[in-house]
Amino acid sequence: MDTAMQEATTFMFWVMIFGIAGLISMISFAWFFSENEVRRRLAKKHRPKESMKEQKL
């Protein structure tokens, strides 16, 4: 019984650690992806203005 309880607690401990790590990685990945999307949209919006400035110069 004691060994089974120990195994269960260690299993829960590892599950918790991996769950937190997975959550953090998912959040960071989603944030990185959204940042890239925002940058791409800004770049698309600003490219014609920059090209116009370059043409004027």
Rosetta blueprint (number, residue, H / E / L):
1 M L
2 D H
3 T H
4 A H
5 M H
6 Q H
7 E H
8 A H
9 T H
10 T H
11 F H
12 M H
13 F H
14 W H
15 V H
16 M H
17 I H
18 F H
19 G H
20 I H
21 A H
22 G H
23 L H
24 I H
25 S H
26 M H
27 I H
28 S H
29 F H
30 A H
31 W H
32 F H
33 F H
34 S H
35 E H
36 N H
37 E H
38 V H
39 R H
40 R H
41 R H
42 L H
43 A H
44 K H
45 K H
46 H H
47 R H
48 P H
49 K H
50 E H
51 S H
52 M H
53 K H
54 E H
55 Q H
56 K H
57 L L
